[in-house]
Amino acid sequence: MSTLNPYVSFDGSAKAAMERYQQIFGGDLALNTFGEYGMEGEGSDGVMHAQLTTPAGFTLMASDTPPGMPAASSEGNMSISLSGDDEAELRGYWDGLADGGQVTMPLEPQMWGDTYGQLTDQFGVSWMVNIAGPQAS
C-alpha cells in the first residue's frame, strides 16, 4: 500500500498555516521546529516538519524553508484538491479556507453536474473543492 500526501513549503508561516488547517479540518497536529533538532539562532523557531492527520482520513504535511535555502515558490501551479459527496463538510472546508483568502472561482454548480470552486487561502496555498452532484440513473 502506498499513500500520496501533500507537503506544502512555507516561508516562515508554516506554524500559523498548520494551526489554521487544524481549525478547519480538525485532527491531530504534530509539529517540530529546527531548534528541537539542534539548530540555534535565527530560524531555529521555524517548522522543520508538521503533520496534520484529520478525522476524514487525509494527511497534510508542511515545513518552513530552512534558513539559507531559497524561499518556497508557487511556480508549477499546484493546487490541493478536496472532493466528495458530503456537501456540508466540503462547504465548511471551503468557508474556512476562503476566510482571509481570495476566491478565484466561486463554489457553484458546474456544467458537469458537480459544485466546484477554486481559491487561494491566506497563506498562498491554492485549493480546489468539488462536491459531487446527484448521479444520473
C-alpha positions as CSV (number, residue, x, y, z in Angstrom):
1,M,0.0,0.0,0.0
2,S,1.2,3.5,-0.8
3,T,0.0,6.9,0.0
4,L,0.3,10.3,-1.6
5,N,0.2,13.3,0.8
6,P,0.5,17.0,0.0
7,Y,3.7,18.6,1.5
8,V,3.5,22.3,1.5
9,S,6.5,24.6,1.9
10,F,6.1,28.0,3.6
11,D,8.5,30.9,4.1
12,G,8.0,31.3,7.8
13,S,4.3,30.8,8.2
14,A,4.1,27.0,8.5
15,K,3.0,27.0,12.1
16,A,0.2,29.6,11.6
17,A,-0.9,27.8,8.5
18,M,-1.0,24.3,10.0
19,E,-2.8,25.6,13.1
20,R,-5.4,27.2,10.9
21,Y,-5.8,24.0,8.9
22,Q,-6.3,22.1,12.1
23,Q,-9.1,24.5,13.0
24,I,-10.7,23.9,9.6
25,F,-10.2,20.2,9.2
26,G,-9.9,19.0,12.8
27,G,-7.5,16.3,13.7
28,D,-4.1,15.9,15.4
29,L,-1.2,18.2,14.6
30,A,2.4,17.2,15.3
31,L,4.9,20.0,14.8
32,N,8.7,20.1,15.3
33,T,11.0,23.1,15.0
34,F,14.5,23.3,13.6
35,G,15.6,24.2,17.2
36,E,14.3,21.0,18.5
37,Y,16.8,19.2,16.3
38,G,19.8,21.3,17.4
39,M,19.7,24.5,15.3
40,E,20.4,27.7,17.2
41,G,19.9,31.3,16.4
42,E,17.9,32.8,13.6
43,G,15.4,30.5,12.0
44,S,15.5,27.9,14.9
45,D,11.9,28.6,15.7
46,G,10.8,27.7,12.1
47,V,8.9,24.5,11.4
48,M,11.1,21.6,10.3
49,H,8.1,19.3,9.9
50,A,4.4,19.5,10.6
51,Q,1.8,16.8,10.0
52,L,-1.9,17.1,10.4
53,T,-3.9,13.9,10.4
54,T,-7.6,14.5,10.1
55,P,-10.7,12.6,11.1
56,A,-11.7,12.4,7.4
57,G,-8.6,10.3,6.8
58,F,-6.3,12.6,5.0
59,T,-2.8,13.9,5.9
60,L,-1.4,17.3,5.2
61,M,2.3,17.9,5.9
62,A,4.3,21.2,5.8
63,S,7.6,22.9,6.7
64,D,9.2,26.3,6.6
65,T,12.0,26.9,4.1
66,P,15.2,26.1,6.0
67,P,17.5,29.1,6.8
68,G,20.0,29.6,3.9
69,M,17.7,27.9,1.3
70,P,15.8,29.8,-1.4
71,A,12.3,30.7,-0.3
72,A,9.4,28.4,-1.3
73,S,7.9,29.2,-4.7
74,S,4.4,28.6,-6.1
75,E,5.8,28.1,-9.6
76,G,4.4,25.0,-11.1
77,N,0.8,26.0,-10.5
78,M,-0.1,23.2,-8.0
79,S,-3.4,23.0,-6.1
80,I,-4.7,20.8,-3.3
81,S,-8.0,19.2,-4.3
82,L,-10.8,18.3,-1.9
83,S,-13.7,16.3,-3.3
84,G,-16.5,14.1,-2.2
85,D,-20.3,13.9,-1.7
86,D,-20.6,15.3,1.8
87,E,-21.8,18.8,0.9
88,A,-21.9,20.2,4.4
89,E,-18.4,19.0,5.2
90,L,-16.9,20.3,2.0
91,R,-18.7,23.7,2.2
92,G,-17.3,24.0,5.8
93,Y,-13.8,23.4,4.5
94,W,-14.4,25.9,1.7
95,D,-15.7,28.6,4.1
96,G,-12.7,28.1,6.4
97,L,-10.1,28.2,3.6
98,A,-11.8,31.2,1.9
99,D,-11.7,33.2,5.1
100,G,-8.9,35.7,4.6
101,G,-8.1,34.2,1.2
102,Q,-9.1,35.0,-2.4
103,V,-11.8,33.1,-4.2
104,T,-10.7,32.7,-7.9
105,M,-13.7,30.7,-9.0
106,P,-16.8,30.7,-6.8
107,L,-18.1,27.4,-5.4
108,E,-21.2,26.9,-7.6
109,P,-22.9,24.3,-9.8
110,Q,-20.9,23.4,-13.0
111,M,-21.9,22.0,-16.4
112,W,-20.6,18.5,-15.4
113,G,-23.2,18.3,-12.6
114,D,-20.9,18.9,-9.6
115,T,-20.4,22.0,-7.5
116,Y,-16.9,23.3,-7.9
117,G,-14.7,26.2,-6.9
118,Q,-11.1,27.4,-6.6
119,L,-9.4,29.7,-4.1
120,T,-6.1,30.7,-2.7
121,D,-6.0,30.8,1.1
122,Q,-4.5,33.4,3.3
123,F,-1.2,31.6,3.2
124,G,-0.9,31.5,-0.6
125,V,-2.0,27.8,-1.0
126,S,-4.3,27.0,-3.9
127,W,-7.3,24.8,-3.2
128,M,-9.9,23.2,-5.4
129,V,-13.2,21.9,-3.9
130,N,-15.5,19.6,-5.8
131,I,-18.9,18.5,-4.3
132,A,-20.3,15.6,-6.3
133,G,-23.7,16.3,-7.8
134,P,-26.6,13.9,-8.0
135,Q,-25.7,10.8,-10.1
136,A,-27.8,10.1,-13.2
137,S,-29.6,6.8,-13.0
